[in-house]
Amino acid sequence: MATFSKAPLSGSTNGKGILVAATATPGTLIHTAVSGITDFDEVWLYCQNTSATSVALDIEYGGTATSDLIEITIPGESGLVLIVPGLFLNNGLVVSAFAGTTNVLSIHGYVNRVTA
């Protein structure tokens, strides 16, 4: 029977938001998924923008190929905007992020780790 446990993002310090410093690939590390192909992480990410203007955000979800990118514009002075709605990832793949402006976007979130 599978078990679920909630865990912080591996790129977070003490569960705090991760400031997106990168403006190009490779992005700022957000999370490294569980190793192997049996277990997986259900990833939930939210973004906050402290800038007065909208900022483009690219999430590199498991890779850096065009097909791995999740692109979204985060409105200026926004609260938490859902950017990854519980997508699965495993095998040690990495989630990273880069933005159109450095140090104004903060990524918050968690993973639900599912073990077989």
All heavy atoms as an XYZ file, in Angstrom:
832
protein
N       0.834     -1.177      0.000
C       0.000      0.000      0.000
C       0.882      1.245      0.000
O       1.852      1.340      0.740
C      -0.907     -0.020      1.225
C      -1.743      1.214      1.389
S      -2.855      1.043      2.782
C      -4.349      1.498      1.992
N       0.550      2.210     -0.828
C       1.327      3.452     -0.941
C       1.158      4.315      0.307
O       0.113      4.308      0.944
C       0.892      4.220     -2.170
N       2.220      5.057      0.638
C       2.150      6.021      1.729
C       2.445      7.415      1.179
O       3.186      7.574      0.211
C       3.162      5.697      2.844
O       4.475      5.735      2.305
C       2.896      4.328      3.442
N       1.863      8.415      1.807
C       2.038      9.806      1.415
C       2.647     10.564      2.588
O       2.235     10.371      3.728
C       0.674     10.453      1.099
C      -0.012      9.880     -0.093
C      -0.665      8.654     -0.023
C      -0.026     10.553     -1.302
C      -1.304      8.123     -1.114
C      -0.660     10.030     -2.395
C      -1.301      8.813     -2.317
N       3.614     11.423      2.287
C       4.152     12.295      3.330
C       4.451     13.658      2.700
O       4.972     13.738      1.579
C       5.409     11.698      3.962
O       6.402     11.472      2.995
N       4.106     14.711      3.411
C       4.339     16.071      2.932
C       5.758     16.486      3.294
O       6.203     16.263      4.418
C       3.330     17.018      3.578
C       3.217     18.349      2.917
C       2.027     19.105      3.501
C       1.700     20.300      2.673
N       0.464     20.944      3.101
N       6.469     17.097      2.321
C       7.861     17.481      2.557
C       8.135     18.852      1.950
O       7.485     19.248      0.971
C       8.798     16.443      1.947
N       9.096     19.581      2.511
C       9.461     20.874      1.927
C      10.218     20.678      0.616
O      10.734     19.599      0.331
C      10.364     21.505      2.987
C      10.938     20.342      3.728
C       9.888     19.263      3.702
N      10.282     21.725     -0.168
C      11.083     21.709     -1.391
C      12.545     21.576     -1.007
O      13.012     22.235     -0.073
C      10.857     23.001     -2.178
C       9.411     23.261     -2.611
C       9.277     24.679     -3.165
C       8.967     22.230     -3.627
N      13.297     20.759     -1.734
C      14.696     20.532     -1.365
C      15.555     21.779     -1.526
O      16.586     21.913     -0.880
C      15.283     19.378     -2.186
O      15.278     19.686     -3.565
N      15.138     22.735     -2.353
C      15.886     23.974     -2.529
C      15.551     25.035     -1.501
O      16.128     26.126     -1.497
N      14.615     24.725     -0.614
C      14.167     25.685      0.402
C      14.973     25.539      1.684
O      15.398     24.447      2.051
C      12.686     25.439      0.716
O      12.268     26.212      1.816
N      15.173     26.650      2.373
C      15.787     26.640      3.690
C      14.683     26.780      4.723
O      13.970     27.789      4.738
C      16.788     27.807      3.839
O      17.787     27.687      2.826
C      17.432     27.805      5.211
N      14.495     25.752      5.527
C      13.498     25.760      6.603
C      12.083     26.010      6.105
O      11.265     26.600      6.804
C      13.864     26.799      7.668
C      15.215     26.538      8.278
O      15.571     25.393      8.549
N      15.994     27.575      8.483
N      11.783     25.597      4.862
C      10.428     25.755      4.330
C      10.117     27.135      3.793
O       8.989     27.410      3.389
N      11.103     28.021      3.763
C      10.892     29.391      3.295
C      10.857     29.449      1.772
O      11.270     28.518      1.085
C      12.003     30.297      3.825
C      11.965     30.462      5.339
C      13.140     31.235      5.860
C      13.181     32.626      5.305
N      14.227     33.467      5.882
N      10.403     30.585      1.239
C      10.371     30.799     -0.197
C      11.777     30.818     -0.785
O      12.752     31.119     -0.099
N      11.861     30.486     -2.074
C      13.140     30.443     -2.785
C      13.175     31.607     -3.763
O      12.358     31.677     -4.688
C      13.289     29.111     -3.541
C      13.184     27.936     -2.563
C      14.596     29.081     -4.325
C      12.914     26.604     -3.232
N      14.083     32.540     -3.546
C      14.214     33.712     -4.403
C      14.828     33.301     -5.739
O      15.868     32.644     -5.774
C      15.097     34.753     -3.708
C      15.056     36.177     -4.235
C      13.636     36.755     -4.181
C      15.998     37.046     -3.429
N      14.166     33.673     -6.829
C      14.648     33.308     -8.171
C      15.694     34.342     -8.597
O      15.355     35.470     -8.962
C      13.495     33.234     -9.185
C      14.020     32.868    -10.569
C      12.443     32.230     -8.727
N      16.954     33.942     -8.541
C      18.047     34.837     -8.906
C      18.426     34.710    -10.373
O      18.886     35.668    -10.991
C      19.269     34.551     -8.033
N      18.236     33.524    -10.953
C      18.657     33.267    -12.336
C      17.753     33.989    -13.336
O      16.540     34.095    -13.130
C      18.638     31.775    -12.615
N      18.360     34.485    -14.410
C      17.594     35.106    -15.491
C      17.737     34.318    -16.791
O      17.273     34.764    -17.836
C      18.032     36.568    -15.718
O      19.438     36.603    -15.973
C      17.696     37.436    -14.507
N      18.390     33.158    -16.724
C      18.547     32.283    -17.885
C      18.819     30.870    -17.375
O      19.091     30.663    -16.190
C      19.696     32.760    -18.774
N      18.742     29.920    -18.290
C      19.043     28.536    -17.926
C      20.531     28.354    -17.662
O      21.320     29.049    -18.294
C      18.553     27.578    -19.046
O      18.622     26.241    -18.579
C      19.315     27.753    -20.327
N      20.977     27.552    -16.742
C      20.166     26.786    -15.818
C      19.602     27.692    -14.727
O      20.269     28.621    -14.272
C      21.134     25.763    -15.234
C      22.466     26.449    -15.290
C      22.410     27.324    -16.534
N      18.400     27.408    -14.323
C      17.728     28.267    -13.358
C      18.126     28.001    -11.921
O      18.940     27.118    -11.626
N      17.538     28.769    -11.041
C      17.698     28.597     -9.594
C      17.070     27.272     -9.181
O      15.931     26.978     -9.556
C      16.997     29.761     -8.859
O      17.584     30.992     -9.279
C      17.107     29.620     -7.352
N      17.780     26.460     -8.401
C      17.265     25.166     -7.948
C      16.034     25.351     -7.064
O      16.073     26.093     -6.082
C      18.333     24.394     -7.171
C      17.854     23.087     -6.538
C      17.520     22.053     -7.600
C      18.884     22.564     -5.563
N      14.975     24.649     -7.411
C      13.757     24.659     -6.601
C      13.595     23.327     -5.855
O      13.371     23.308     -4.657
C      12.508     24.921     -7.486
C      12.670     26.227     -8.285
C      11.244     24.920     -6.643
C      12.845     27.477     -7.451
N      13.735     22.216     -6.592
C      13.540     20.901     -5.963
C      14.197     19.803     -6.787
O      14.170     19.847     -8.015
C      12.038     20.605     -5.828
C      11.741     19.304     -5.145
N      12.000     19.102     -3.813
C      11.226     18.139     -5.618
C      11.644     17.866     -3.488
N      11.169     17.261     -4.576
N      14.743     18.832     -6.092
C      15.233     17.602     -6.716
C      14.316     16.473     -6.270
O      14.145     16.234     -5.067
C      16.689     17.297     -6.305
O      17.512     18.410     -6.681
C      17.195     16.038     -6.992
N      13.712     15.791     -7.232
C      12.728     14.749     -6.939
C      13.383     13.518     -6.326
O      14.596     13.308     -6.424
C      11.988     14.360     -8.216
N      12.549     12.690     -5.732
C      12.975     11.433     -5.131
C      13.680     10.575     -6.182
O      13.353     10.611     -7.361
C      11.747     10.700     -4.523
C      10.743     10.307     -5.584
C      12.164      9.514     -3.698
N      14.670      9.802     -5.732
C      15.422      8.917     -6.630
C      14.580      7.707     -7.019
O      13.677      7.312     -6.289
C      16.697      8.423     -5.950
O      17.550      9.501     -5.686
N      14.922      7.106     -8.155
C      14.257      5.879     -8.595
C      12.973      6.142     -9.349
O      12.537      7.282     -9.509
N      12.374      5.036     -9.831
C      11.159      5.161    -10.636
C       9.917      4.570     -9.967
O       8.832      4.619    -10.515
C      11.346      4.523    -12.028
C      11.721      3.058    -11.909
C      12.393      5.283    -12.825
C      11.723      2.298    -13.210
N      10.081      4.035     -8.756
C       8.937      3.462     -8.044
C       8.190      4.523     -7.250
O       6.963      4.599     -7.297
C       9.399      2.337     -7.097
O      10.127      1.376     -7.862
C       8.219      1.672     -6.425
N       8.921      5.352     -6.511
C       8.323      6.426     -5.723
C       8.282      7.692     -6.571
O       8.984      7.803     -7.570
C       9.149      6.696     -4.460
C       9.279      5.463     -3.584
O       8.425      4.559     -3.691
O      10.241      5.401     -2.800
N       7.455      8.664     -6.166
C       7.411      9.925     -6.895
C       6.998     11.077     -5.988
O       6.458     10.863     -4.903
C       6.499      9.832     -8.126
C       5.060      9.516     -7.815
C       4.139     10.518     -7.572
C       4.625      8.205     -7.769
C       2.823     10.227     -7.287
C       3.296      7.904     -7.480
C       2.400      8.919     -7.245
N       7.289     12.282     -6.439
C       6.887     13.503     -5.742
C       5.758     14.170     -6.515
O       5.842     14.310     -7.734
C       8.055     14.492     -5.649
C       9.117     14.069     -4.657
O       8.835     13.179     -3.825
O      10.220     14.636     -4.699
N       4.731     14.566     -5.794
C       3.657     15.379     -6.350
C       4.025     16.820     -5.977
O       4.027     17.175     -4.800
C       2.326     14.972     -5.723
C       1.145     15.785     -6.188
C      -0.098     15.448     -5.389
O      -0.108     15.718     -4.160
O      -1.042     14.935     -5.977
N       4.395     17.624     -6.969
C       4.981     18.945     -6.728
C       3.918     20.044     -6.822
O       3.197     20.141     -7.817
C       6.110     19.226     -7.750
C       6.756     20.577     -7.489
C       7.154     18.112     -7.722
N       3.864     20.873     -5.780
C       2.968     22.036     -5.731
C       3.824     23.288     -5.567
O       4.557     23.412     -4.583
C       2.000     21.916     -4.553
C       0.997     20.827     -4.749
C       1.141     19.504     -4.465
C      -0.302     20.983     -5.303
N       0.014     18.825     -4.808
C      -0.900     19.700     -5.318
C      -1.022     22.073     -5.777
C      -2.177     19.486     -5.803
C      -2.299     21.860     -6.256
C      -2.867     20.580     -6.267
N       3.747     24.205     -6.541
C       4.535     25.437     -6.485
C       3.644     26.661     -6.649
O       2.720     26.664     -7.468
C       5.594     25.455     -7.596
C       6.661     24.368     -7.591
C       7.605     24.558     -8.767
C       7.412     24.351     -6.279
N       3.997     27.691     -5.895
C       3.314     28.980     -5.938
C       4.374     30.061     -6.087
O       5.495     29.900     -5.622
C       2.522     29.221     -4.643
C       1.502     28.152     -4.358
C       1.871     26.959     -3.730
C       0.174     28.318     -4.735
C       0.941     25.971     -3.481
C      -0.768     27.328     -4.477
C      -0.386     26.156     -3.854
O      -1.299     25.175     -3.611
N       4.016     31.183     -6.707
C       4.984     32.254     -6.904
C       4.422     33.579     -6.403
O       3.240     33.877     -6.598
C       5.340     32.368     -8.390
S       6.655     33.560     -8.701
N       5.286     34.368     -5.795
C       4.967     35.710     -5.321
C       5.877     36.694     -6.046
O       7.068     36.452     -6.202
C       5.209     35.801     -3.819
C       5.031     37.186     -3.251
C       5.434     37.238     -1.786
O       5.999     36.304     -1.241
N       5.146     38.340     -1.152
N       5.307     37.812     -6.498
C       6.071     38.859     -7.185
C       6.072     40.109     -6.321
O       5.012     40.668     -6.029
C       5.434     39.145     -8.548
C       6.188     40.174     -9.359
O       7.168     40.743     -8.909
N       5.718     40.426    -10.567
N       7.248     40.587     -5.923
C       7.347     41.802     -5.110
C       7.570     43.048     -5.965
O       7.596     44.155     -5.441
C       8.488     41.689     -4.083
O       9.717     41.459     -4.768
C       8.216     40.555     -3.097
N       7.709     42.853     -7.274
C       7.904     43.973     -8.190
C       6.557     44.612     -8.537
O       5.519     43.955     -8.495
C       8.574     43.463     -9.480
O       8.554     44.450    -10.485
N       6.586     45.886     -8.905
C       5.359     46.574     -9.318
C       4.913     46.164    -10.719
O       3.770     46.392    -11.096
C       5.565     48.088     -9.266
N       5.791     45.537    -11.488
C       5.461     45.151    -12.860
C       5.408     43.631    -13.003
O       6.003     42.890    -12.218
C       6.508     45.701    -13.861
O       7.790     45.199    -13.501
C       6.542     47.221    -13.827
N       4.715     43.171    -14.015
C       4.642     41.742    -14.311
C       6.022     41.220    -14.707
O       6.808     41.936    -15.327
C       3.660     41.491    -15.451
O       2.356     41.861    -15.059
N       6.282     39.956    -14.351
C       7.582     39.347    -14.634
C       7.361     37.960    -15.239
O       6.575     37.168    -14.716
C       8.441     39.230    -13.349
C       9.749     38.506    -13.621
C       8.700     40.597    -12.747
N       8.085     37.680    -16.335
C       8.028     36.358    -16.955
C       8.793     35.356    -16.099
O       9.863     35.659    -15.577
C       8.624     36.412    -18.350
N       8.216     34.163    -15.953
C       8.828     33.091    -15.171
C       8.863     31.826    -16.019
O       7.859     31.472    -16.649
C       8.026     32.831    -13.896
C       8.443     31.621    -13.054
C       9.833     31.815    -12.460
C       7.417     31.366    -11.958
N      10.000     31.151    -16.032
C      10.135     29.855    -16.694
C      10.496     28.814    -15.646
O      11.487     28.978    -14.927
C      11.240     29.904    -17.751
C      10.831     30.672    -18.982
O      11.010     31.903    -19.006
O      10.333     30.029    -19.910
N       9.704     27.763    -15.571
C       9.992     26.627    -14.709
C      10.565     25.527    -15.586
O       9.930     25.122    -16.565
C       8.717     26.116    -14.003
C       8.097     27.204    -13.130
C       9.005     24.854    -13.195
C       8.934     27.617    -11.947
N      11.764     25.068    -15.250
C      12.387     23.956    -15.950
C      12.000     22.693    -15.179
O      12.560     22.398    -14.134
C      13.900     24.140    -16.003
C      14.295     25.379    -16.777
C      15.765     25.711    -16.691
O      16.315     25.708    -15.564
O      16.361     25.987    -17.748
N      10.995     21.982    -15.699
C      10.388     20.871    -14.973
C      10.990     19.544    -15.417
O      10.537     18.938    -16.383
C       8.868     20.877    -15.157
C       8.150     20.090    -14.103
C       7.891     20.647    -12.864
C       7.769     18.779    -14.333
C       7.255     19.926    -11.873
C       7.126     18.047    -13.357
C       6.872     18.625    -12.133
O       6.253     17.901    -11.136
N      12.062     19.129    -14.765
C      12.695     17.862    -15.065
C      13.714     17.915    -16.176
O      14.286     16.903    -16.547
N      13.960     19.093    -16.728
C      14.931     19.238    -17.803
C      14.928     20.648    -18.342
O      14.203     21.512    -17.850
N      15.742     20.871    -19.378
C      15.852     22.216    -19.946
C      15.387     22.293    -21.397
O      15.478     23.340    -22.020
C      17.306     22.722    -19.860
O      18.161     21.802    -20.547
C      17.756     22.849    -18.408
N      14.880     21.188    -21.941
C      14.364     21.196    -23.309
C      13.088     22.046    -23.376
O      12.423     22.273    -22.358
C      14.067     19.773    -23.773
N      12.759     22.498    -24.548
C      11.552     23.307    -24.738
C      10.314     22.609    -24.177
O       9.464     23.244    -23.555
C      11.347     23.621    -26.235
O      12.521     24.290    -26.709
C      10.145     24.503    -26.463
N      10.236     21.303    -24.353
C       9.074     20.551    -23.860
C       9.029     20.443    -22.335
O       8.000     20.062    -21.774
C       9.053     19.153    -24.482
O      10.231     18.448    -24.133
N      10.128     20.771    -21.658
C      10.188     20.726    -20.190
C       9.828     22.060    -19.544
O       9.734     22.145    -18.324
C      11.602     20.339    -19.724
C      12.005     18.957    -20.172
O      11.142     18.058    -20.201
O      13.188     18.780    -20.510
N       9.663     23.114    -20.338
C       9.432     24.458    -19.791
C       7.960     24.712    -19.510
O       7.088     24.405    -20.329
C       9.942     25.529    -20.751
C      11.446     25.587    -20.979
C      11.776     26.711    -21.948
C      12.192     25.772    -19.674
N       7.709     25.294    -18.359
C       6.388     25.831    -18.012
C       6.586     27.335    -17.950
O       7.348     27.831    -17.122
C       5.890     25.287    -16.658
C       5.757     23.769    -16.712
C       4.580     25.960    -16.272
C       5.490     23.127    -15.369
N       5.924     28.055    -18.858
C       6.105     29.507    -18.946
C       4.843     30.214    -18.463
O       3.733     29.862    -18.860
C       6.417     29.908    -20.380
C       7.710     29.274    -20.881
C       7.940     29.501    -22.358
O       7.069     29.111    -23.159
O       8.991     30.075    -22.693
N       5.044     31.218    -17.610
C       3.923     31.962    -17.047
C       4.394     33.383    -16.730
O       5.571     33.599    -16.444
C       3.375     31.260    -15.772
C       2.116     31.941    -15.262
C       4.431     31.168    -14.696
C       1.382     31.141    -14.193
N       3.486     34.336    -16.799
C       3.787     35.704    -16.385
C       3.119     35.935    -15.036
O       1.918     35.702    -14.874
C       3.266     36.720    -17.425
O       3.933     36.462    -18.665
C       3.538     38.148    -16.988
N       3.905     36.390    -14.072
C       3.414     36.630    -12.714
C       3.085     38.113    -12.591
O       3.961     38.967    -12.774
C       4.471     36.223    -11.661
C       4.954     34.776    -11.890
C       3.916     36.411    -10.253
C       3.877     33.722    -11.799
N       1.817     38.448    -12.295
C       1.417     39.859    -12.193
C       2.206     40.608    -11.122
O       2.641     40.023    -10.129
C      -0.063     39.783    -11.804
C      -0.494     38.390    -12.120
C       0.731     37.529    -12.014
N       2.384     41.913    -11.326
C       3.094     42.749    -10.377
C       2.423     42.779     -9.018
O       1.193     42.751     -8.916
N       3.240     42.822     -7.972
C       2.802     42.879     -6.578
C       1.699     41.869     -6.276
O       0.683     42.183     -5.666
C       2.364     44.301     -6.215
C       3.510     45.297     -6.305
C       3.125     46.711     -5.947
O       1.926     47.038     -5.965
O       4.036     47.480     -5.641
N       1.926     40.640     -6.723
C       0.923     39.589     -6.533
C       1.191     38.803     -5.264
O       2.315     38.728     -4.779
C       0.931     38.635     -7.730
O       2.160     37.956     -7.806
N       0.119     38.220     -4.769
C       0.254     37.258     -3.685
C       0.708     35.950     -4.288
O       1.395     35.935     -5.315
N       0.312     34.845     -3.711
C       0.757     33.548     -4.207
C      -0.078     33.109     -5.409
O      -1.291     32.974     -5.318
C       0.668     32.503     -3.097
C       1.605     32.755     -1.916
C       1.364     31.730     -0.822
C       3.054     32.735     -2.357
N       0.604     32.882     -6.526
C      -0.019     32.432     -7.772
C       0.375     30.977     -7.988
O       1.571     30.654     -7.978
C       0.458     33.293     -8.964
C      -0.092     32.767    -10.270
C       0.097     34.756     -8.747
N      -0.613     30.095     -8.175
C      -0.320     28.679     -8.421
C       0.376     28.533     -9.768
O      -0.137     28.990    -10.795
C      -1.616     27.873     -8.409
C      -1.492     26.374     -8.682
C      -0.666     25.688     -7.590
C      -2.875     25.744     -8.780
N       1.561     27.883     -9.776
C       2.292     27.714    -11.028
C       2.534     26.249    -11.389
O       2.733     25.932    -12.556
C       3.629     28.491    -11.025
C       4.488     28.112     -9.831
C       3.387     29.979    -11.073
C       5.878     28.708     -9.848
N       2.547     25.340    -10.409
C       2.638     23.909    -10.691
C       1.601     23.215     -9.806
O       1.758     23.158     -8.587
C       4.055     23.343    -10.430
C       4.072     21.821    -10.603
C       5.066     23.985    -11.364
N       0.542     22.672    -10.420
C      -0.594     22.134     -9.662
C      -0.522     20.635     -9.381
O      -1.346     19.848     -9.850
C      -1.770     22.455    -10.572
C      -1.192     22.296    -11.953
C       0.240     22.783    -11.834
N       0.481     20.202     -8.633
C       0.538     18.802     -8.224
C       0.980     17.850     -9.317
O       0.499     16.723     -9.387
N       1.926     18.259    -10.146
C       2.448     17.383    -11.187
C       3.445     16.392    -10.593
O       4.125     16.696     -9.620
C       3.131     18.210    -12.282
C       2.270     19.249    -12.978
C       3.090     20.038    -13.989
C       1.065     18.605    -13.643
N       3.538     15.213    -11.190
C       4.426     14.163    -10.690
C       5.834     14.303    -11.246
O       6.028     14.731    -12.388
C       3.900     12.783    -11.084
C       2.563     12.442    -10.489
C       1.609     11.798    -11.245
C       2.269     12.752     -9.182
C       0.380     11.475    -10.710
C       1.038     12.431     -8.627
C       0.086     11.784     -9.400
N       6.820     13.883    -10.438
C       8.214     13.870    -10.872
C       8.971     12.857    -10.013
O       8.683     12.727     -8.818
C       8.830     15.260    -10.705
C      10.116     15.566    -11.467
C       9.880     15.522    -12.977
C      10.660     16.917    -11.083
N       9.916     12.140    -10.617
C      10.747     11.209     -9.853
C      12.082     11.020    -10.552
O      12.478     11.841    -11.377
C      10.035      9.867     -9.619
C       9.772      9.076    -10.880
O      10.131      9.462    -11.992
N       9.108      7.951    -10.725
N      12.805      9.959    -10.183
C      14.073      9.588    -10.794
C      15.157     10.660    -10.630
O      16.027     10.805    -11.484
C      13.871      9.227    -12.270
C      14.882      8.216    -12.758
O      15.471      7.487    -11.967
N      15.088      8.173    -14.053
N      15.082     11.435     -9.550
C      16.093     12.448     -9.261
C      16.081     13.640    -10.202
O      17.041     14.417    -10.226
N      14.994     13.815    -10.974
C      14.921     14.954    -11.887
C      14.791     16.254    -11.101
O      14.304     16.274     -9.966
C      13.761     14.785    -12.862
C      13.894     13.612    -13.829
C      12.658     13.503    -14.723
C      15.152     13.723    -14.667
N      15.213     17.348    -11.725
C      15.321     18.638    -11.043
C      14.284     19.632    -11.571
O      14.015     19.683    -12.768
C      16.747     19.205    -11.233
C      16.863     20.624    -10.721
C      17.756     18.300    -10.539
N      13.744     20.417    -10.649
C      12.896     21.562    -10.989
C      13.708     22.812    -10.688
O      14.243     22.960     -9.582
C      11.592     21.583    -10.162
C      10.748     22.803    -10.512
C      10.801     20.300    -10.361
N      13.830     23.696    -11.663
C      14.529     24.957    -11.450
C      13.727     26.064    -12.112
O      12.761     25.808    -12.832
C      15.960     24.892    -11.984
O      15.948     24.520    -13.345
N      14.122     27.322    -11.858
C      13.359     28.459    -12.367
C      14.280     29.606    -12.743
O      15.306     29.822    -12.111
C      12.370     28.933    -11.310
N      13.885     30.334    -13.793
C      14.541     31.599    -14.111
C      13.479     32.608    -14.507
O      12.375     32.252    -14.908
C      15.646     31.441    -15.165
C      15.208     30.947    -16.517
C      14.852     31.843    -17.513
C      15.196     29.599    -16.803
C      14.479     31.391    -18.767
C      14.836     29.134    -18.056
C      14.468     30.029    -19.050
N      13.806     33.881    -14.311
C      12.813     34.940    -14.489
C      13.366     36.080    -15.338
O      14.587     36.202    -15.509
C      12.391     35.480    -13.123
N      12.467     36.925    -15.823
C      12.856     38.081    -16.625
C      13.554     39.151    -15.806
O      14.270     39.991    -16.355
N      13.357     39.136    -14.498
C      13.988     40.093    -13.588
C      14.530     39.308    -12.396
O      13.842     38.437    -11.864
C      12.964     41.143    -13.087
O      12.365     41.774    -14.214
C      13.615     42.183    -12.199
N      15.734     39.613    -11.980
C      16.340     38.871    -10.875
C      15.831     39.338     -9.509
O      15.546     40.521     -9.306
C      17.892     38.985    -10.942
O      18.455     38.085     -9.999
C      18.381     40.379    -10.691
N      15.679     38.381     -8.607
C      15.402     38.626     -7.183
C      14.113     39.368     -6.866
O      14.042     40.072     -5.850
C      16.593     39.332     -6.533
C      17.828     38.471     -6.518
O      17.752     37.243     -6.398
N      18.982     39.090     -6.664
N      13.076     39.203     -7.692
C      11.769     39.772     -7.343
C      10.685     38.702     -7.232
O       9.616     38.955     -6.685
C      11.313     40.883     -8.325
C      12.263     42.066     -8.288
C      11.137     40.355     -9.737
N      10.974     37.502     -7.743
C      10.019     36.394     -7.635
C      10.495     35.419     -6.573
O      11.676     35.113     -6.481
C       9.889     35.651     -8.968
C       9.374     36.446    -10.161
C       9.251     35.535    -11.378
C       8.050     37.125     -9.845
N       9.551     34.941     -5.785
C       9.848     33.982     -4.736
C       8.943     32.769     -4.938
O       7.727     32.911     -5.084
C       9.572     34.630     -3.383
O      10.346     34.064     -2.391
N       9.547     31.574     -4.974
C       8.792     30.332     -5.158
C       8.570     29.681     -3.797
O       9.503     29.502     -3.019
C       9.557     29.337     -6.064
C       9.938     29.975     -7.391
C       8.757     28.051     -6.244
C       8.818     30.201     -8.347
N       7.322     29.339     -3.524
C       6.932     28.648     -2.298
C       6.292     27.327     -2.702
O       5.804     27.197     -3.827
C       5.913     29.472     -1.504
C       6.402     30.823     -1.124
N       6.947     31.084      0.104
C       6.448     31.993     -1.812
C       7.303     32.354      0.162
N       7.005     32.929     -1.000
N       6.243     26.386     -1.805
C       5.558     25.145     -2.130
C       5.980     23.983     -1.259
O       6.652     24.145     -0.235
N       5.606     22.799     -1.736
C       5.880     21.569     -1.022
C       5.708     20.404     -1.982
O       5.237     20.588     -3.121
C       4.922     21.393      0.179
C       3.473     21.357     -0.231
C       2.828     20.136     -0.479
C       2.730     22.521     -0.387
C       1.507     20.098     -0.869
C       1.406     22.495     -0.772
C       0.793     21.275     -1.005
O      -0.521     21.234     -1.400
N       6.100     19.216     -1.542
C       5.834     18.012     -2.299
C       5.104     17.031     -1.412
O       5.303     16.992     -0.192
C       7.120     17.356     -2.869
C       7.818     18.281     -3.835
C       8.054     16.906     -1.781
N       4.227     16.277     -2.033
C       3.653     15.099     -1.392
C       4.449     13.920     -1.927
O       4.395     13.615     -3.117
C       2.180     14.938     -1.740
C       1.314     15.968     -1.065
O       1.504     16.262      0.111
N       0.358     16.515     -1.787
N       5.259     13.318     -1.075
C       6.084     12.187     -1.499
C       5.249     10.917     -1.391
O       4.697     10.611     -0.335
C       7.327     12.084     -0.630
C       8.216     10.954     -1.074
C       9.676     11.227     -0.889
N      10.131     12.334     -1.699
C      11.199     13.068     -1.406
N      11.913     12.804     -0.339
N      11.570     14.049     -2.194
N       5.155     10.200     -2.481
C       4.373      8.975     -2.559
C       5.352      7.813     -2.688
O       6.125      7.755     -3.635
C       3.399      9.003     -3.755
C       2.562      7.736     -3.787
C       2.530     10.242     -3.716
N       5.311      6.900     -1.701
C       6.201      5.744     -1.711
C       5.378      4.483     -1.857
O       4.286      4.363     -1.284
C       7.053      5.682     -0.440
O       6.193      5.647      0.699
C       7.961      6.874     -0.331
N       5.921      3.544     -2.623
C       5.199      2.287     -2.886
C       5.303      1.349     -1.715
O       6.165      1.415     -0.908
C       5.759      1.628     -4.130
